[in-house]
Amino acid sequence: MAVIDLINGKRVTVGPEKATVIWKILKGQIKPTPQQEKFCLTVSRIFLNWRNKNTPDDYILEHEDVIKQICKNGWMCDRYGSPTRPEFSDKRSWYLAKKFNWLSNA
């Protein structure tokens, strides 16, 4: 699920597939249909679930500071304070940490 804040103050939720399409339209990566364009003009902010596998990399990088901290929150560390792995088998955060090289400057 994703949460979308609208300019009229309302908040709606949509599924991950629709949210990804809305994100890509807002970023100019795909061309919208007239109905999609009308809806996107009412969007003030979108919150995607970064744990979904289809969340675009550019969303994760745009919100990297927050997502990185959430990912590292439950990691185990070695005796020198360097993160070694997630404590609770959080495969998605570990995957992102390796993909975006968050381990080297943890």
N, CA, C and O of each residue as an XYZ file, in Angstrom:
424
protein
N       0.829     -1.181      0.000
C       0.000      0.000      0.000
C       0.883      1.257      0.000
O       2.029      1.246      0.447
N       0.305      2.308     -0.510
C       0.960      3.609     -0.502
C      -0.059      4.645     -0.046
O      -1.261      4.483     -0.256
N       0.421      5.684      0.563
C      -0.431      6.760      1.041
C      -0.172      7.985      0.177
O       0.975      8.350     -0.081
N      -1.255      8.612     -0.265
C      -1.144      9.792     -1.112
C      -1.892     10.942     -0.446
O      -3.085     10.844     -0.159
N      -1.172     12.026     -0.208
C      -1.791     13.252      0.292
C      -2.228     14.085     -0.892
O      -1.468     14.299     -1.836
N      -3.460     14.552     -0.830
C      -3.998     15.377     -1.904
C      -3.970     16.847     -1.502
O      -3.893     17.167     -0.316
N      -4.032     17.733     -2.478
C      -3.939     19.166     -2.193
C      -5.157     19.679     -1.433
O      -5.098     20.752     -0.834
N      -6.267     18.928     -1.447
C      -7.453     19.354     -0.699
C      -7.413     18.894      0.753
O      -8.379     19.092      1.490
N      -6.298     18.275      1.177
C      -6.136     17.846      2.563
C      -6.541     16.409      2.823
O      -6.302     15.895      3.916
N      -7.139     15.756      1.860
C      -7.533     14.360      2.035
C      -6.343     13.449      1.822
O      -5.330     13.832      1.237
N      -6.499     12.232      2.316
C      -5.457     11.216      2.199
C      -6.111      9.943      1.660
O      -7.142      9.499      2.165
N      -5.495      9.364      0.625
C      -6.015      8.127      0.043
C      -4.917      7.075      0.032
O      -3.729      7.399      0.045
N      -5.324      5.822      0.007
C      -4.362      4.730     -0.111
C      -4.605      4.003     -1.426
O      -5.743      3.863     -1.873
N      -3.541      3.552     -2.026
C      -3.605      2.787     -3.273
C      -2.641      1.615     -3.167
O      -1.767      1.588     -2.301
N      -2.812      0.658     -4.051
C      -1.929     -0.502     -4.082
C      -0.550     -0.149     -4.610
O      -0.356      0.930     -5.171
N       0.399     -1.039     -4.439
C       1.778     -0.754     -4.843
C       1.962     -0.523     -6.342
O       2.789      0.295     -6.744
N       1.202     -1.234     -7.167
C       1.350     -1.063     -8.607
C       0.885      0.329     -9.044
O       1.569      1.011     -9.807
N      -0.286      0.738     -8.553
C      -0.796      2.069     -8.887
C       0.129      3.151     -8.342
O       0.371      4.162     -8.999
N       0.641      2.930     -7.140
C       1.523      3.918     -6.523
C       2.791      4.112     -7.343
O       3.263      5.237     -7.507
N       3.339      3.026     -7.855
C       4.541      3.109     -8.680
C       4.264      3.894     -9.957
O       5.088      4.703    -10.385
N       3.112      3.657    -10.561
C       2.743      4.394    -11.772
C       2.585      5.879    -11.460
O       3.056      6.728    -12.216
N       1.927      6.190    -10.353
C       1.739      7.595     -9.970
C       3.088      8.264     -9.729
O       3.306      9.395    -10.163
N       3.993      7.573     -9.040
C       5.332      8.117     -8.790
C       6.044      8.423    -10.104
O       6.630      9.493    -10.268
N       5.986      7.474    -11.039
C       6.683      7.660    -12.316
C       6.064      8.796    -13.132
O       6.776      9.504    -13.845
N       4.753      8.973    -13.034
C       4.098     10.092    -13.718
C       4.541     11.408    -13.098
O       4.870     12.355    -13.812
N       4.551     11.469    -11.774
C       4.950     12.694    -11.079
C       6.405     13.072    -11.382
O       6.755     14.252    -11.398
N       7.230     12.081    -11.616
C       8.647     12.331    -11.912
C       8.909     12.491    -13.405
O      10.052     12.694    -13.814
N       7.854     12.401    -14.228
C       8.010     12.591    -15.661
C       8.647     11.419    -16.380
O       9.180     11.586    -17.477
N       8.603     10.247    -15.790
C       9.234      9.075    -16.388
C       8.318      8.357    -17.377
O       8.790      7.685    -18.295
N       7.011      8.500    -17.187
C       6.052      7.927    -18.131
C       4.976      8.955    -18.436
O       4.730      9.869    -17.648
N       4.344      8.797    -19.579
C       3.299      9.724    -19.990
C       1.951      9.224    -19.457
O       1.604      8.058    -19.642
N       1.197     10.102    -18.801
C      -0.078      9.672    -18.220
C      -1.220      9.695    -19.227
O      -1.173     10.377    -20.250
N      -2.249      8.920    -18.892
C      -3.499      9.031    -19.621
C      -4.185     10.306    -19.117
O      -3.784     10.836    -18.081
N      -5.193     10.807    -19.811
C      -5.881     12.010    -19.324
C      -6.447     11.845    -17.912
O      -6.409     12.788    -17.122
N      -6.969     10.661    -17.586
C      -7.513     10.420    -16.252
C      -6.391     10.420    -15.201
O      -6.554     10.989    -14.122
N      -5.264      9.789    -15.512
C      -4.122      9.773    -14.594
C      -3.573     11.173    -14.387
O      -3.213     11.546    -13.271
N      -3.508     11.949    -15.464
C      -2.995     13.312    -15.369
C      -3.877     14.164    -14.471
O      -3.375     14.950    -13.667
N      -5.191     14.012    -14.605
C      -6.140     14.763    -13.779
C      -5.942     14.428    -12.300
O      -5.945     15.319    -11.451
N      -5.767     13.129    -11.995
C      -5.549     12.730    -10.606
C      -4.213     13.247    -10.085
O      -4.140     13.761     -8.969
N      -3.165     13.117    -10.879
C      -1.826     13.521    -10.434
C      -1.731     15.018    -10.158
O      -0.898     15.449     -9.361
N      -2.569     15.805    -10.804
C      -2.587     17.240    -10.529
C      -3.107     17.551     -9.127
O      -2.897     18.652     -8.618
N      -3.781     16.588     -8.503
C      -4.310     16.799     -7.152
C      -3.385     16.251     -6.063
O      -3.672     16.407     -4.876
N      -2.284     15.614     -6.451
C      -1.371     14.993     -5.489
C      -0.407     16.035     -4.934
O       0.241     16.764     -5.685
N      -0.323     16.094     -3.605
C       0.665     16.985     -2.999
C       1.897     16.206     -2.527
O       3.012     16.729     -2.547
N       1.692     14.957     -2.103
C       2.822     14.139     -1.647
C       2.434     12.669     -1.700
O       1.272     12.310     -1.512
N       3.426     11.829     -1.958
C       3.180     10.391     -2.023
C       4.189      9.669     -1.139
O       5.374     10.003     -1.116
N       3.696      8.680     -0.421
C       4.529      7.869      0.458
C       4.455      6.425     -0.014
O       3.438      5.759      0.184
N       5.508      5.940     -0.628
C       5.552      4.556     -1.082
C       6.113      3.674      0.024
O       6.874      4.133      0.876
N       5.731      2.411      0.000
C       6.281      1.451      0.944
C       7.612      0.959      0.390
O       7.635      0.178     -0.562
N       8.708      1.402      0.967
C      10.025      1.071      0.448
C      10.344     -0.413      0.599
O      11.304     -0.894     -0.003
N       9.570     -1.139      1.378
C       9.814     -2.578      1.542
C       9.273     -3.394      0.368
O       9.623     -4.565      0.219
N       8.427     -2.793     -0.464
C       7.932     -3.499     -1.647
C       9.045     -3.607     -2.678
O       9.819     -2.670     -2.871
N       9.120     -4.743     -3.330
C      10.179     -4.971     -4.308
C      10.033     -4.103     -5.546
O      11.016     -3.851     -6.242
N       8.810     -3.637     -5.834
C       8.623     -2.829     -7.036
C       8.750     -1.330     -6.780
O       8.478     -0.529     -7.674
N       9.156     -0.941     -5.583
C       9.367      0.476     -5.302
C      10.557      0.970     -6.125
O      11.636      0.381     -6.066
N      10.368      2.043     -6.887
C      11.451      2.531     -7.751
C      12.689      2.951     -6.961
O      12.594      3.502     -5.865
N      13.846      2.675     -7.548
C      15.109      3.043     -6.908
C      15.209      4.538     -6.672
O      15.765      4.966     -5.661
N      14.678      5.350     -7.594
C      14.792      6.789     -7.411
C      13.978      7.275     -6.213
O      14.328      8.290     -5.611
N      12.898      6.572     -5.853
C      12.150      6.929     -4.639
C      13.012      6.637     -3.417
O      13.098      7.452     -2.498
N      13.645      5.479     -3.414
C      14.495      5.105     -2.276
C      15.661      6.076     -2.147
O      15.995      6.490     -1.037
N      16.281      6.443     -3.252
C      17.411      7.374     -3.194
C      16.964      8.779     -2.778
O      17.701      9.480     -2.084
N      15.776      9.188     -3.192
C      15.285     10.515     -2.808
C      14.990     10.591     -1.304
O      15.077     11.659     -0.697
N      14.643      9.447     -0.717
C      14.345      9.390      0.717
C      15.381      8.546      1.460
O      15.089      7.947      2.496
N      16.581      8.511      0.916
C      17.635      7.638      1.433
C      17.970      7.905      2.902
O      18.187      6.963      3.664
N      18.013      9.158      3.299
C      18.400      9.457      4.676
C      17.453      8.808      5.681
O      17.907      8.274      6.693
N      16.161      8.844      5.425
C      15.182      8.261      6.336
C      15.173      6.739      6.220
O      15.212      6.035      7.229
N      15.122      6.239      5.003
C      15.051      4.788      4.785
C      16.303      4.100      5.315
O      16.221      3.024      5.906
N      17.443      4.712      5.107
C      18.705      4.132      5.586
C      18.697      4.001      7.110
O      19.122      2.979      7.649
N      18.220      5.020      7.791
C      18.168      4.973      9.248
C      17.192      3.912      9.744
O      17.465      3.223     10.727
N      16.051      3.781      9.063
C      15.084      2.751      9.442
C      15.690      1.368      9.223
O      15.557      0.484     10.069
N      16.349      1.187      8.096
C      16.980     -0.102      7.796
C      18.016     -0.464      8.854
O      18.050     -1.600      9.328
N      18.848      0.483      9.222
C      19.949      0.203     10.142
C      19.513      0.113     11.595
O      20.302     -0.285     12.452
N      18.277      0.473     11.883
C      17.794      0.527     13.254
C      17.948     -0.804     13.996
O      18.307     -0.810     15.173
N      17.686     -1.915     13.336
C      17.750     -3.206     14.015
C      18.936     -4.058     13.643
O      18.905     -5.268     13.866
N      19.980     -3.479     13.086
C      21.130     -4.271     12.680
C      22.023     -4.625     13.856
O      22.109     -3.891     14.841
N      22.678     -5.752     13.729
C      23.685     -6.142     14.708
C      25.021     -5.561     14.266
O      25.254     -5.356     13.075
N      25.891     -5.299     15.223
C      27.203     -4.716     14.919
C      28.305     -5.595     15.487
O      28.096     -6.365     16.424
N      29.480     -5.457     14.896
C      30.631     -6.162     15.436
C      31.221     -5.347     16.585
O      30.668     -4.310     16.953
N      32.307     -5.792     17.140
C      32.887     -5.108     18.303
C      33.418     -3.716     17.986
O      33.701     -2.938     18.898
N      33.558     -3.394     16.696
C      34.046     -2.081     16.302
C      32.913     -1.122     15.926
O      33.160      0.021     15.543
N      31.679     -1.597     16.037
C      30.531     -0.763     15.723
C      30.105     -0.782     14.273
O      29.217     -0.026     13.879
N      30.718     -1.630     13.475
C      30.336     -1.731     12.066
C      29.159     -2.693     11.933
O      29.177     -3.776     12.518
N      28.140     -2.309     11.170
C      26.991     -3.200     11.012
C      27.385     -4.503     10.329
O      28.169     -4.511      9.380
N      26.833     -5.596     10.822
C      27.145     -6.896     10.250
C      25.952     -7.472      9.498
O      26.111     -7.992      8.394
N      24.761     -7.386     10.079
C      23.558     -7.914      9.428
C      22.330     -7.457     10.213
O      22.451     -7.018     11.357
N      21.156     -7.558      9.603
C      19.940     -7.232     10.338
C      19.699     -8.244     11.453
O      19.975     -9.434     11.299
N      19.197     -7.770     12.544
C      18.972     -8.622     13.698
C      17.790     -9.564     13.495
O      17.836    -10.714     13.930
N      16.743     -9.093     12.844
C      15.501     -9.862     12.763
C      15.226    -10.397     11.369
O      14.071    -10.417     10.944
N      16.221    -10.818     10.663
C      16.069    -11.418      9.336
C      15.300    -10.513      8.388
O      14.393    -10.965      7.689
N      15.652     -9.262      8.364
C      15.009     -8.291      7.482
C      15.740     -8.304      6.144
O      16.686     -7.546      5.932
N      15.294     -9.166      5.256
C      15.990     -9.367      3.991
C      15.943     -8.135      3.088
O      16.910     -7.855      2.380
N      14.839     -7.400      3.104
C      14.712     -6.238      2.212
C      15.697     -5.139      2.607
O      16.356     -4.568      1.738
N      15.808     -4.836      3.890
C      16.734     -3.776      4.295
C      18.183     -4.188      4.029
O      19.008     -3.351      3.662
N      18.491     -5.454      4.211
C      19.850     -5.922      3.925
C      20.139     -5.849      2.432
O      21.238     -5.466      2.030
N      19.151     -6.216      1.600
C      19.296     -6.127      0.151
C      19.559     -4.677     -0.269
O      20.447     -4.416     -1.081
N      18.790     -3.737      0.283
C      18.969     -2.327     -0.066
C      20.327     -1.816      0.404
O      20.984     -1.046     -0.297
N      20.738     -2.240      1.576
C      22.033     -1.804      2.102
C      23.175     -2.235      1.187
O      24.114     -1.475      0.951
N      23.088     -3.448      0.681
C      24.124     -3.922     -0.236
C      24.002     -3.240     -1.594
O      25.010     -2.867     -2.194
N      22.782     -3.078     -2.078
C      22.559     -2.484     -3.403
C      23.045     -1.043     -3.466
O      23.682     -0.638     -4.438
N      22.743     -0.270     -2.426
C      23.094      1.158     -2.432
C      24.364      1.453     -1.642
O      24.676      2.612     -1.372
N      25.086      0.416     -1.275
C      26.383      0.558     -0.611
C      26.286      1.344      0.702
O      27.119      2.208      0.978
N      25.276      1.040      1.496
C      25.107      1.706      2.785
C      26.000      1.095      3.856
O      26.128      1.659      4.943
N      26.614     -0.035      3.574
C      27.449     -0.700      4.578
C      28.802     -0.032      4.713
O      29.376     -0.002      5.802
N      29.313      0.502      3.624
C      30.667      1.070      3.665
C      30.730      2.346      4.485
O      31.762      2.640      5.088
N      29.651      3.105      4.517
C      29.670      4.350      5.295
C      28.605      4.339      6.369
O      28.009      5.370      6.681
N      28.370      3.163      6.933
C      27.362      3.024      7.969
C      27.814      3.753      9.201
O      27.105      3.763     10.207
